[in-house]
Amino acid sequence: MGAVVALATLFPADMSAGGRRYRGGCDNVGEAGCCTHNETAVRNPITQVYSLDTGGVTAYSSYLSPMRYSGWGFALSGEWSKNLKQNPEKIQMTFAAKLDCSSLLNPAKSAGMLGASAYFGWGLAAQWHPACRWHFTLGGMFDLFGGALYLMRNSNNPVTPLAYAGIDLTASASFRFRFGRLPVVVRDVVRIPSAGAFFSPQYGETMYEIYLGNRKDLVHFGWWGNSFGIDNMLAFDLMFGRKFLRLGYRLDLRTFNAENLDTQILRNSFTIAYGF
């Protein structure tokens, strides 16, 4: 209980526009944990979440090496969401951005690989509350992803470029309960790239050849069969009025398969986030 008191000091309960109390999307929370809304309360706030992810990373690129590299990585991300003004009860709009870096070694630890990527997303989702403690969303998001894998010992062809643009399916489910007097929200959020375009050179083609003008068949249509990916976060939000502390686990997988070349990047991370 001492830890809860310390967190309550960092996250005071009375934080909202105009001095009104805002409990994680609810104007009031009953004893059963159900949300109620006041007609005069602010109904369209922007929820901001800033996260740090850290954990294990594995990467495989047949363009660079026949071996799978593994190591650690971290990511910084931000997410901004609000109810759409035209239909605030049923439509939610979200913008997200993430930067991540990783440092990897081959199984013999004789060669290293560096990875870096950036992600930007914007989307809309339908939302509904089938019961007072439950909240669901289902929608789509525009996905813009880019980065590179750099193999430090390969002087001839050391880089695998990563680029993808497309539409993702998104879904989430959350359940509100109380741990003692502390409101807690457990949530699962899934994002799956579903249709788009990605970059892949031809088998044996070097970046220098592309630089010289050999740019045929570099862009490929992506779907679940050749560019499967998933970003799945399971987390607990500890609610302190308008603010919350998020603790969770994230699985992030990206794969690309074209021209007999395979690229796979898998991240298993612990997530800690601050939201308000």
C-alpha positions in Angstrom: 0.0 0.0 0.0 3.0 2.3 0.5 3.7 2.1 -3.2 0.1 3.1 -4.0 0.4 6.1 -1.7 3.7 7.2 -3.4 2.1 6.9 -6.8 -0.9 8.9 -5.7 1.4 11.7 -4.8 2.9 11.7 -8.3 -0.5 11.4 -9.9 -3.0 13.6 -8.1 -6.7 12.8 -8.6 -8.2 16.2 -9.3 -6.8 16.9 -12.8 -9.2 18.1 -15.5 -10.3 21.1 -17.5 -12.1 23.6 -15.4 -11.2 21.8 -12.2 -13.6 18.9 -12.9 -12.4 15.4 -11.9 -11.7 13.1 -14.8 -11.2 9.4 -14.1 -9.8 7.8 -17.2 -12.6 8.8 -19.6 -15.4 9.0 -17.0 -16.8 12.0 -15.2 -17.8 9.7 -12.3 -17.1 6.1 -11.4 -19.6 4.2 -9.3 -18.9 1.6 -6.7 -19.3 -1.1 -9.3 -16.6 0.5 -11.5 -19.1 1.8 -14.0 -18.7 5.1 -15.9 -21.2 7.9 -15.9 -21.0 11.3 -17.6 -22.2 14.7 -16.6 -23.8 16.7 -19.4 -21.7 19.8 -18.5 -18.4 18.0 -18.5 -15.7 18.1 -21.2 -16.7 15.3 -23.6 -13.9 15.6 -26.2 -10.5 15.6 -24.5 -7.3 14.5 -26.1 -5.7 11.5 -24.4 -1.9 11.6 -24.6 0.3 8.6 -23.9 4.1 8.6 -23.9 5.9 5.2 -23.7 9.3 3.6 -23.3 9.7 0.0 -24.5 12.7 -2.1 -23.8 13.4 -5.8 -24.4 14.8 -8.5 -26.7 15.0 -8.2 -30.5 15.7 -10.8 -33.1 16.3 -10.0 -36.8 16.9 -12.0 -39.9 17.6 -10.7 -43.4 18.6 -13.2 -46.1 19.8 -10.2 -48.1 22.6 -9.6 -45.6 23.3 -13.0 -43.9 21.9 -16.5 -43.6 22.1 -16.2 -39.8 19.6 -14.8 -37.3 20.8 -12.0 -35.1 19.6 -11.3 -31.6 20.1 -8.7 -28.9 18.3 -5.9 -27.2 16.5 -2.7 -28.2 14.4 0.2 -27.0 11.7 2.4 -28.4 10.1 5.7 -27.7 6.6 6.3 -28.8 3.7 8.7 -28.4 -0.1 8.3 -29.0 -2.7 11.0 -29.2 -6.4 10.0 -29.3 -9.7 11.8 -29.0 -13.4 11.2 -29.8 -14.3 12.6 -33.2 -16.2 15.8 -32.9 -18.8 14.9 -35.5 -19.7 11.7 -33.6 -18.0 11.6 -30.2 -19.9 8.7 -28.8 -19.1 6.2 -31.5 -15.9 7.3 -33.4 -12.4 7.6 -32.0 -9.4 9.2 -33.9 -5.8 8.3 -33.1 -2.4 9.5 -34.2 0.7 7.5 -33.2 4.5 7.8 -33.7 7.4 5.6 -32.7 11.2 5.5 -33.0 13.2 2.4 -32.1 16.8 1.2 -32.1 18.5 -2.2 -31.6 21.9 -3.7 -31.2 22.3 -7.4 -32.3 24.9 -10.1 -32.5 25.1 -13.4 -34.5 25.0 -16.7 -32.7 28.8 -16.9 -32.4 28.9 -13.2 -31.3 31.5 -12.5 -34.0 29.5 -10.0 -36.0 27.2 -7.2 -35.1 24.1 -5.7 -36.6 22.4 -2.4 -35.9 18.7 -1.7 -36.5 16.6 1.5 -36.5 13.1 2.3 -37.7 10.3 4.9 -37.4 6.6 4.4 -37.6 3.8 6.9 -38.1 0.1 6.1 -38.0 -3.3 7.8 -38.2 -6.7 6.2 -38.1 -10.3 6.0 -37.1 -12.1 3.4 -35.0 -15.7 2.6 -34.0 -16.1 2.3 -30.3 -18.8 0.9 -28.1 -19.6 -0.1 -24.5 -21.6 -3.3 -24.4 -21.5 -3.2 -20.5 -20.5 -0.5 -18.0 -17.0 -1.9 -17.4 -16.2 -2.9 -21.0 -14.9 -0.8 -23.9 -14.2 -2.1 -27.5 -12.8 -0.5 -30.6 -12.5 -1.7 -34.2 -11.1 0.3 -37.1 -8.3 1.0 -39.5 -5.1 3.0 -39.5 -2.8 4.4 -42.1 0.7 2.9 -41.6 4.0 4.5 -42.7 7.0 2.5 -41.7 10.7 2.9 -42.6 14.2 2.0 -41.4 17.2 -0.2 -42.0 19.3 -3.1 -40.8 23.1 -2.5 -41.0 25.5 -5.4 -40.9 28.8 -3.9 -39.7 31.1 -6.6 -41.2 29.6 -6.8 -44.7 31.5 -4.3 -46.8 30.0 -5.2 -50.1 26.3 -4.9 -49.3 25.8 -3.9 -45.7 22.3 -2.5 -45.5 18.7 -3.8 -45.8 16.4 -0.9 -46.3 12.9 -1.2 -44.7 9.9 0.7 -46.1 6.2 0.0 -46.0 3.0 2.1 -46.5 -0.4 0.7 -46.2 -3.6 0.2 -44.1 -3.7 -1.7 -40.8 -6.6 -3.3 -39.0 -6.9 -2.2 -35.4 -8.9 -3.5 -32.5 -8.9 -3.1 -28.7 -10.7 -4.4 -25.7 -10.5 -3.0 -22.1 -12.0 -3.9 -18.8 -12.3 -1.6 -15.7 -12.0 -2.8 -12.2 -10.7 -1.7 -8.8 -7.7 -2.9 -6.9 -8.7 -1.8 -3.4 -9.6 1.8 -3.9 -7.4 2.2 -7.0 -9.2 2.1 -10.4 -7.4 -0.1 -12.9 -8.0 -0.7 -16.6 -6.6 -3.9 -18.3 -6.5 -3.5 -22.0 -5.4 -5.4 -25.1 -4.6 -3.5 -28.3 -3.8 -5.1 -31.6 -2.7 -3.6 -34.9 -2.2 -5.8 -38.0 -0.8 -4.5 -41.3 -3.2 -5.8 -44.0 -2.7 -4.2 -47.4 0.0 -1.9 -48.7 3.2 -1.6 -50.6 6.8 -2.4 -49.5 10.3 -2.1 -50.8 12.5 -5.1 -51.7 15.4 -5.4 -54.1 15.8 -8.3 -56.5 17.8 -11.3 -55.4 21.5 -10.5 -55.6 20.9 -6.9 -56.5 23.2 -4.4 -54.7 22.3 -1.0 -53.5 24.9 0.4 -55.9 23.1 -1.1 -58.9 19.9 0.6 -57.7 21.9 3.8 -57.4 23.1 3.4 -61.0 19.5 3.2 -62.2 18.3 -0.4 -62.0 15.0 0.3 -60.3 12.8 -2.3 -61.8 10.4 -4.3 -59.5 11.5 -2.6 -56.3 8.0 -2.0 -55.0 5.7 -4.9 -54.1 2.1 -5.3 -53.1 1.9 -6.3 -49.5 -0.7 -8.5 -47.7 -0.8 -11.1 -44.9 0.9 -13.7 -47.2 4.1 -11.8 -47.9 4.3 -8.9 -45.4 2.6 -10.2 -42.2 3.0 -8.2 -39.1 1.4 -7.7 -35.7 1.7 -5.2 -32.9 0.0 -6.5 -29.8 0.1 -4.8 -26.4 -1.3 -6.2 -23.1 -1.2 -3.6 -20.3 -2.6 -2.5 -17.0 -3.4 1.2 -16.6 -3.2 2.4 -12.9 -5.7 5.4 -12.9 -4.9 8.5 -10.8 -7.7 10.8 -11.8 -6.9 12.3 -15.2 -3.4 10.7 -15.3 -2.4 7.1 -15.4 0.6 4.9 -15.3 0.7 2.0 -17.8 2.7 -1.2 -17.3 2.6 -4.0 -19.9 4.1 -6.3 -22.5 4.4 -5.7 -26.3 4.9 -8.1 -29.1 5.9 -6.4 -32.3 6.6 -8.5 -35.5 7.4 -7.2 -39.0 8.1 -9.6 -42.0 8.7 -9.0 -45.7 9.0 -11.7 -48.3 9.7 -10.9 -52.0 12.1 -11.9 -54.8 13.3 -14.9 -52.8 14.4 -12.6 -50.0 13.1 -12.8 -46.4 13.3 -10.1 -43.7 12.0 -10.7 -40.2 12.1 -8.4 -37.1 10.7 -9.6 -33.8 10.5 -7.5 -30.6 9.4 -8.7 -27.1 9.3 -5.7 -24.9 8.3 -4.4 -21.4 6.3 -1.2 -21.7 6.0 1.6 -19.2 4.0 4.7 -20.1 2.7 7.9 -18.7 -0.7 9.1 -19.9 -3.1 12.0 -19.3 
